Amino acid sequence: MPLDVSSEDSIKALTSHLPPSIPIDILVNNAGALVNVDLNSATSKVMLDTYMVNAVAPLLVTQTLLGNLKEGAKKNPGKTMIINVTSRMGSIADNTSGKSYAYR
């Protein structure tokens, strides 16, 4: 099914393909956007677009599929998981290379 996590409308449309009655056991949020800009080149648009995909979208996808996750928990108690994938480059503590300000 199509999904553009940079679009709230696309995320909300998930329910037309996957009604809340269909159980989900494991949700993996694994989208990421990286625009490698230095401090002088970072713009609010780059920052906000990156935050949408990397930080806001996992929350919105999880909220949208919460009914499915609850159904999964009913069918397989204790086995429902939400996994949010990130990378080492997202670490603030491990920022030795600089740049990629929106990502970090």
C-alpha positions as CSV (number, residue, x, y, z in Angstrom):
1,M,0.0,0.0,0.0
2,P,1.3,3.5,-0.8
3,L,2.5,5.6,2.1
4,D,4.3,9.0,2.1
5,V,5.3,9.7,5.7
6,S,6.0,13.3,4.8
7,S,2.2,13.7,4.2
8,E,-0.3,13.7,7.0
9,D,-3.1,12.9,4.5
10,S,-1.2,9.8,3.2
11,I,-0.7,8.6,6.8
12,K,-4.4,9.1,7.6
13,A,-5.3,7.2,4.4
14,L,-3.7,4.1,5.8
15,T,-7.0,3.3,7.5
16,S,-8.7,2.9,4.1
17,H,-6.2,0.1,3.2
18,L,-5.9,-1.3,6.7
19,P,-9.0,-0.9,8.9
20,P,-8.5,-0.9,12.7
21,S,-10.1,-4.4,12.9
22,I,-7.0,-5.9,11.2
23,P,-4.5,-6.9,13.8
24,I,-0.8,-5.8,13.7
25,D,1.7,-7.5,15.9
26,I,4.8,-5.5,15.0
27,L,5.0,-1.9,13.6
28,V,8.4,-0.8,12.4
29,N,8.8,2.9,11.8
30,N,11.8,2.9,9.5
31,A,11.7,6.0,7.3
32,G,14.4,8.6,7.3
33,A,15.3,11.8,5.5
34,L,18.8,13.2,5.3
35,V,19.7,16.5,3.7
36,N,23.4,17.1,4.3
37,V,23.6,20.9,4.9
38,D,26.1,22.9,6.8
39,L,25.1,25.5,9.4
40,N,25.0,28.3,6.8
41,S,22.8,26.4,4.3
42,A,20.2,25.0,6.8
43,T,16.8,26.5,6.2
44,S,13.5,26.3,8.1
45,K,12.0,24.2,5.2
46,V,14.9,21.7,5.3
47,M,14.6,21.5,9.1
48,L,10.8,21.1,9.2
49,D,10.7,18.6,6.3
50,T,13.4,16.5,8.0
51,Y,11.7,16.6,11.4
52,M,8.4,15.6,9.8
53,V,9.8,12.4,8.4
54,N,12.3,11.5,11.2
55,A,10.4,12.6,14.3
56,V,6.7,13.5,13.7
57,A,5.8,10.8,11.2
58,P,6.6,7.8,13.5
59,L,4.2,9.3,16.0
60,L,1.5,9.9,13.5
61,V,1.8,6.4,11.9
62,T,1.6,4.8,15.4
63,Q,-1.4,6.9,16.3
64,T,-3.1,6.0,13.0
65,L,-2.4,2.3,13.5
66,L,-3.2,2.2,17.2
67,G,-6.5,0.3,16.7
68,N,-4.6,-2.3,14.7
69,L,-2.0,-2.6,17.4
70,K,-4.6,-3.1,20.1
71,E,-6.2,-5.8,18.0
72,G,-2.8,-7.5,17.7
73,A,-2.4,-7.3,21.4
74,K,-5.8,-9.0,21.9
75,K,-4.8,-11.9,19.7
76,N,-1.2,-12.2,20.9
77,P,-0.9,-10.7,24.4
78,G,2.6,-9.5,25.3
79,K,3.8,-9.9,21.7
80,T,2.9,-6.5,20.2
81,M,5.8,-4.2,19.5
82,I,6.5,-0.8,18.1
83,I,10.0,-0.4,16.8
84,N,11.4,3.0,15.9
85,V,14.6,2.7,13.8
86,T,17.2,5.4,13.9
87,S,20.9,5.6,13.2
88,R,24.1,6.5,14.8
89,M,24.3,9.6,12.8
90,G,21.2,10.8,14.7
91,S,23.3,10.9,17.9
92,I,24.0,14.3,19.3
93,A,26.7,12.9,21.5
94,D,28.5,11.3,18.5
95,N,28.6,14.4,16.3
96,T,32.2,14.5,15.3
97,S,31.7,15.3,11.6
98,G,29.4,18.3,11.9
99,K,26.9,19.1,9.2
100,S,23.6,17.4,8.8
101,Y,22.1,19.7,11.3
102,A,18.4,18.9,10.4
103,Y,19.1,15.2,10.8
104,R,20.8,15.5,14.1
